[in-house]
């Protein structure tokens, strides 16, 4: 099982849209895929029309009394399953801090999912937290949607410095520009500067298009209902580029 985390310190950058579309595309290609919605707001769960089971609890997951596989919910799309979010996830940090090896708990929690899928996509809440450190430790790759702004670039640099300092040399950081509007001179300047200083940025850029925003209203992955659209093609290109950089399964 390969593990891809979609994360960003900031909210409103297209994180959930990215996670849902990448998970769908992997599943549509024939790989059993699980999307774990770790954000207590539950946006990915909502888009994929799933609801958490009554027994779902961050405390029980962290303690090992409940397995992630116990919470799997099938979606309307073949090969795609969800571990839906629950409001109790807002307390993940509290429960993680109470355990031994507190930065390794999520790694233990995802192990049972190896029997259920070939790819695990984690839609992560914004911010810096003990949960986000667990995510970085567990993931094979971190996909980071970045709005073209100086502060966003600073965040990417800080993330790279943190991962280097932690010694996680095998962790792939796959940043890409999201919500791009080339009519804005600042966006063009930031992208040009970033590609000169940070060559690890993916080539694919996700534009700031209204039909991408409408995906949450349709409550479906965009490539599922508009696969031949320019937006659908953008996410297919993004997934192909990411998949090529993932470790072998």
Secondary structure, DSSP 8 states (H G I E B T S, - for coil): -EEEEE--SSSSSSHHHHHHHHHHHHHHTT--EEEEE--TT-HHHHHTT----TT--HHHHHHTSS-GGGGEEE-SSTTEEEE---GGGGGHHHHHHTSTTTTSHHHHHHGGGGGT-SEEEEE--SS--HHHHHHHHH-SEEEEEEESSHHHHHHHHHHHHHHHHHT-TT-EEEEEEEEE-TTSHHHHHHHHHHHHH-TTS-S-EEE--HHHHTHHHHTS-HHHH-TTSHHHHHHHHHHHHHHHHS---
